[in-house]
Amino acid sequence: MIRYSLRCEQGHAFDMWFADGATYDALAGEGHVSCPECGSARVEKALMAPGIPRKGAAQAMSNAPAPREVARMISRYRAKVMAETTDVGRRFPEKVRDMHEGLIDHAPIRGEATPDEAKSLAEDGIAILPVPPEPPKEN
């Protein structure tokens, strides 16, 4: 696994994990890597400093959850989101905007939005969050 520091065309900085450099290149080349803040798929690697442990950093790192535990936490989070929300599919941008404008009652929903739709919602002050993908199953 490799973590890249990324920056979108709007200047938003964020980090993402990839299986390897080739995976990042393939996903980014196909437009599948997007900014979590604005949804832009125009993303580039940002300048990164190597991770050199400082004195006492090993102790701090030992408190971090193991990758398998992180995968379990993501799975539990996804299960909770799926159980407690209604899937509105491609109508998500319309529904969430109607809720924001008070045209319909607020309700916990999930659905699909294109990067441009997500960007438009964010620009209008409508807070949405992506649901992380299901972690790969262990062999």
C-alpha positions, 0 to 999 in steps of 0.5 A, a space after each residue: 500500500 502507498 499513500 499519496 498526497 494529492 491536490 485537485 485543480 481547485 487547490 484542495 489537498 487530500 491523501 489517498 491510499 493505493 495498492 501501488 503506484 501503477 494502481 494510482 496511475 490507472 485509476 487517475 488516468 481513467 478519472 476515478 480519483 476525485 477530490 472529496 471536497 469538490 468532486 473534481 477528477 483533475 487530480 495530481 500528486 502533491 509534493 511529499 516529504 518522506 516519512 522519517 520517524 521522530 524520537 518517540 514516533 514508534 510509540 505513537 505509531 503503535 497506537 494506530 489501528 492495524 490495517 485489518 482493524 481499519 478495514 473492519 471499521 470501514 465495513 462496520 461504518 458502511 453497514 451502519 450507513 446502509 442500514 440507516 439510510 434510504 437509497 435514492 439512486 441517481 435522484 440524490 443531488 435533486 433530493 438533497 438539494 430539495 431538503 436543503 431548500 426546505 422543499 421536502 422533509 430532511 431524511 437520511 439518504 444516500 445515492 449517486 452523484 457525478 463529480 460535477 454534481 457533488 461540486 455544485 452541491 458543495 459550492 451551494 453549501 450543501 454538505 455531503 460525504 462519500 461512502 467509502 468503498 468496501 475494503 477488499 476481502 481477505 484471502 
